Amino acid sequence: MSHKIVENKAGEVKLEIEVSKESMAKIAEIVVEELGKKVKIAGFRPGKAPMNLVEKEVGKDTFWAEVTDKAIPEAYYEAIVAEKLATVSQPQIQITKFVPGE
C-alpha cells in the first residue's frame, strides 16, 4: 500500500491511498474464507472453496464490496499511523478507481 498527502489545509489533510494488487489479493483470500463458511458449495468443506466459486455463489458485486470494506479501513489506518496523524472525526472516503481482481 502506498499513500501521499495531497493537501494540508488548516486542520484538514487529504490523503491519496493506493492499495497494491498483492494486498488486495491477500484481503480477497480472507474474504473467500469468511464468505465460504457462510455459503454451501457442493464438494467443498466450509471455508475451503476456491475464490471463483465463492464469488459466483455470493455475486461478484457482493464479493468485491466485502473486499473493499476490509481494504479501506486497513489502508486508512496504515496511512495515518505512517504520517503520525491524529484523527478527530470520520474520514470522507472516495474510491477513484477500482478494478476487481487487480
ChimeraX attribute file (.defattr): number of C-alpha atoms within 10 A of each C-alpha:
attribute: neighborCount
match mode: 1-to-1
recipient: residues
	/A:1	16
	/A:2	11
	/A:3	17
	/A:4	12
	/A:5	12
	/A:6	10
	/A:7	11
	/A:8	10
	/A:9	8
	/A:10	6
	/A:11	7
	/A:12	9
	/A:13	14
	/A:14	14
	/A:15	17
	/A:16	17
	/A:17	17
	/A:18	16
	/A:19	18
	/A:20	11
	/A:21	14
	/A:22	12
	/A:23	14
	/A:24	20
	/A:25	14
	/A:26	13
	/A:27	19
	/A:28	21
	/A:29	15
	/A:30	15
	/A:31	22
	/A:32	24
	/A:33	18
	/A:34	16
	/A:35	22
	/A:36	24
	/A:37	16
	/A:38	13
	/A:39	14
	/A:40	15
	/A:41	17
	/A:42	8
	/A:43	8
	/A:44	11
	/A:45	11
	/A:46	16
	/A:47	19
	/A:48	16
	/A:49	21
	/A:50	14
	/A:51	17
	/A:52	10
	/A:53	13
	/A:54	25
	/A:55	19
	/A:56	12
	/A:57	16
	/A:58	15
	/A:59	12
	/A:60	13
	/A:61	12
	/A:62	12
	/A:63	21
	/A:64	20
	/A:65	13
	/A:66	16
	/A:67	21
	/A:68	19
	/A:69	12
	/A:70	16
	/A:71	18
	/A:72	16
	/A:73	13
	/A:74	14
	/A:75	17
	/A:76	20
	/A:77	11
	/A:78	16
	/A:79	20
	/A:80	14
	/A:81	10
	/A:82	10
	/A:83	12
	/A:84	9
	/A:85	11
	/A:86	8
	/A:87	11
	/A:88	7
	/A:89	6
	/A:90	6
	/A:91	11
	/A:92	6
	/A:93	12
	/A:94	7
	/A:95	10
	/A:96	7
	/A:97	6
	/A:98	10
	/A:99	7
	/A:100	13
	/A:101	10
	/A:102	11
